[in-house]
Structure formats: structure tokens, C-alpha cells
Amino acid sequence: MEEANNISSEGFILMGLSDHPQLEMIFFVVILISYLMTIVGNSTIILLSRLDPRLHTPMYFFLSNLSCLDLGFTTSSVPQMLMNLWGPDKSISYGGCVTQLYVFLWLGATECILLVVMAFDRYVAVCKPLHYTTIMNPRLCWLLAAIAWLCGLGNSLIQSTFTLQLPLCGHRRVDNFLCEVPAMIKLACGDTTLNEAVLNGVCSFFTAVPLSIILVSYCYIVRAVLKISSAEGRRKAFNTCFSHLVVVFLFYGSAIYGYLLPIKTSNQDQGKFISLFYSVVTPMVNPLIYTLRNKEVKGALKRLLGKGREVG
């Protein structure tokens, strides 16, 4: 009990990305630039989706939800990481670690479900175009978004609470740059078999199952796209779906590697960089993937900039 109280008062030590201090400033610069790009890119998508009437569609409603998630997801870990990279202090308070654990799991799991919702939206748009506006009405869109957020919150409450019950026995050094479940389980001095089983079960539900549903839906989408007589129509449908698939594989691939591999046998250095990938890289590249091949978003951005010049 005394050791647990010490941890509550002193917090944890985040060991960071690398054992080589000379690399910390390089990591700081790269991660800071990535974080700023994440903020600019995702904020732009949210702004355009709100201001441009042509983007008031279910697809961009869900895309703006994804951008909100990415902003919160990366902000839950990156500022603390930058602080620890900047100076010699690598600590994080107990409350900060607990908050990071809950928020990171909540937003990460929400994104897993939201990507399934976005795949369903694309399925309806391509396979049932005549009924798209009827099926994907505003009420259903809000309901699906709410389900995604609530499912993510439920996952966070279960996993985080279960993990925090483990006896830590005075161990304060988290061998990672953030407080997440696999790293926290490794701190425990008791039997973690049940925790690992719960982690694998819940993560399978939030990664392997959604990924399977998305892949099945895209089998139907590809079949429907190939039936489109217009070459322009096929190209537009493939571009939209290709962007979503790239985001899906980037996010689910790294999440499955980070959470479903056996905790005791996984390579810790590889695990850190996988965590870095889905907490820093993926939120940064998502806006780029959706905008570089999307004429509607680029058109909305040009119109917004044009209005800004006229006002100026």
C-alpha cells in the first residue's frame, strides 16, 4: 500500500523513444513538425466541412469526426512527449498518466469503429446510390457517430480501469513515451495473464472484427464499381474508396501489431515505434490522404481562400 501511495504522489518516469540522448533533439524537431502538420491538416478539414455547403454530406460529416479524433488522439500524447524530449525531466504525474491512458484508449477505439461507419457510408454510396440520401439521413449519421464515440468510451473504461488495478509494487519506469496498456501491464509484479487475455479479447473486437467487416464491404463495393459504365464514375469511386482503404490499413495494421502481439515476447523498441506510428504519423497523414486525391476538398479550400482574398 505504501509503494502504491508513493507512485500516486511521485508519478511515473517515461523512458522515451530511444536510449541515446543525442537523438532526443532530432526526435523533438521531427515530432513537433509532425504535430503542427496534424493540427493544421485536421483543423482545415473540420473548418471546410463546417463552412462549405457543398461538403455538408455524410461522407464529410464522418471525415470531420475522424479529424476531431485525430486531433485529440495525438494531443493526448505528443505534448507530454515533447516536454520530456526537451529537457532532462522525463516524469509524468500519476493523474497525467491515468488521464492519458483513458483518453488515448477512448479515442483510439472510437476511431476503430468510426472507420467501419465510414466504410458503411461508402458501401451505401456506391452500392445503393439511388437510396443514399434516404438511408444516410442526418439522424442515422449522428446515431452512428454517437455509437462510435460511446463504444470507444466503454472500451477505455474497461481496459484502463482493469489495468490500473494491477499491483505495481513500486515500479515507476514506463518503457515507452506514453502510458498505454501494454507498457503499463509490464510494470505489474503480479500475474497478468487475465489482463493480457482481456486486452487481446477487447482489442480483437475493436481491430480484427472491424477490419474484417470493412474488407467484406469493400468486396461488394469493388464489384459495384466495376459495373459502373462511366470511366469517370469508376475513377471517382475508386479514388474515394482508395483513400479510405489506405487510412484503414495504416491504422489497423499498426494497432494490431501494437496491441495483439504477445506482450512478453514483443520487441519493445519496435513496439515504441509502432506506437509512434499510430499516435503521430497516422493522424498527420490522414488529412493528406483524403485531400490530395479529393477534388471536392481542394475546391472547397480554393473557394475559402478566394473569399479570404476578397475580404482582404
Residue pairs with C-beta under 8 A, 6 or more apart in sequence:
3 168
3 169
3 170
4 167
4 168
6 170
7 94
7 168
7 170
7 172
8 94
9 94
10 91
10 94
10 172
11 91
11 92
11 93
11 94
11 96
11 97
11 172
12 91
12 92
12 94
12 97
12 172
12 173
12 174
12 179
13 90
13 91
13 92
13 172
13 173
13 174
14 80
14 81
14 84
14 90
14 91
14 92
14 174
14 176
14 177
14 178
14 179
15 90
15 173
15 174
15 175
15 176
15 177
16 24
16 81
16 84
16 85
16 90
16 177
17 23
17 27
17 177
17 272
17 273
17 276
18 24
18 27
24 85
25 85
27 85
28 82
28 85
28 86
31 78
31 81
31 82
31 85
31 280
32 82
34 280
34 281
34 284
35 74
35 78
35 79
35 82
35 280
35 284
37 284
38 70
38 71
38 74
38 280
38 283
38 284
38 287
39 71
41 67
41 284
41 286
41 287
41 288
41 291
42 67
42 68
42 70
42 71
42 283
42 286
42 287
43 67
43 71
44 287
44 291
44 301
45 63
45 64
45 67
45 287
45 290
45 291
45 297
46 64
46 67
46 68
47 304
48 55
48 60
48 297
48 300
48 301
48 304
49 55
49 56
49 60
49 61
49 63
49 64
49 67
50 64
51 300
51 304
52 300
52 303
52 304
54 296
54 299
54 300
55 296
55 297
55 300
58 121
58 136
58 141
59 118
59 121
59 122
59 125
59 240
61 141
61 145
62 114
62 117
62 118
62 121
62 141
62 144
62 145
63 118
63 290
65 114
65 145
65 148
66 111
66 114
66 115
66 118
66 247
66 286
67 286
67 287
69 107
69 110
69 111
69 114
70 111
70 282
70 283
70 286
70 287
71 283
72 103
72 107
73 104
73 107
73 108
73 111
73 279
73 283
74 279
74 280
74 283
74 284
76 100
76 103
76 104
76 107
76 178
77 100
77 104
77 177
77 178
77 279
77 280
78 279
78 280
80 92
80 96
80 100
80 178
81 177
81 178
83 89
84 90
84 91
84 92
84 177
92 100
92 179
97 174
97 179
98 160
98 164
98 179
100 178
100 179
100 180
101 160
101 163
101 164
101 179
101 180
101 181
101 184
102 156
102 157
102 160
103 156
104 178
104 179
104 180
104 279
105 152
105 155
105 156
105 159
105 160
105 180
105 181
106 152
106 153
106 155
106 156
107 152
108 152
108 255
108 278
109 151
109 152
109 155
109 156
109 206
110 148
110 149
110 151
110 152
110 153
111 152
111 251
112 152
112 206
112 207
112 210
112 251
112 252
112 255
113 147
113 148
113 151
113 152
113 206
113 210
114 145
114 148
115 210
115 214
115 244
115 247
115 248
115 251
115 252
116 210
116 213
116 214
117 144
117 145
117 147
117 148
118 244
119 213
119 214
119 217
119 218
119 244
119 248
120 144
120 217
121 136
122 217
122 221
122 240
122 241
122 244
123 217
123 220
123 221
124 131
124 132
124 135
124 136
125 132
125 136
126 221
126 224
126 225
126 237
126 241
127 220
127 221
127 224
128 135
151 206
155 202
155 206
158 198
158 202
159 181
159 198
159 199
159 202
160 181
162 195
162 198
163 181
163 184
163 185
163 195
164 184
166 184
166 185
166 187
166 188
166 190
166 192
166 195
167 188
167 189
167 190
168 187
168 188
168 189
169 188
169 189
169 190
171 187
171 188
171 189
173 187
174 183
174 184
174 187
175 183
175 186
175 268
175 272
176 183
176 268
176 271
176 272
176 275
177 272
177 275
177 276
178 275
178 279
180 275
181 199
181 259
182 199
182 258
182 259
182 263
182 266
182 271
185 192
185 195
185 196
185 199
185 263
186 263
186 264
188 195
192 263
196 262
196 263
199 259
199 263
200 260
203 255
203 256
203 259
203 260
204 260
207 252
207 255
207 256
207 259
207 260
208 256
208 260
210 252
211 248
211 252
211 256
214 248
218 241
218 245
221 237
221 241
222 241
225 234
225 237
225 238
225 241
226 234
228 234
228 237
239 293
239 294
240 294
242 293
243 289
243 290
243 293
243 294
246 289
247 282
247 286
247 289
247 290
250 277
250 278
250 281
250 282
250 285
251 278
251 282
254 274
254 277
254 278
254 282
255 278
257 274
258 271
258 274
258 275
258 278
261 271
290 297
291 297
291 298
291 301
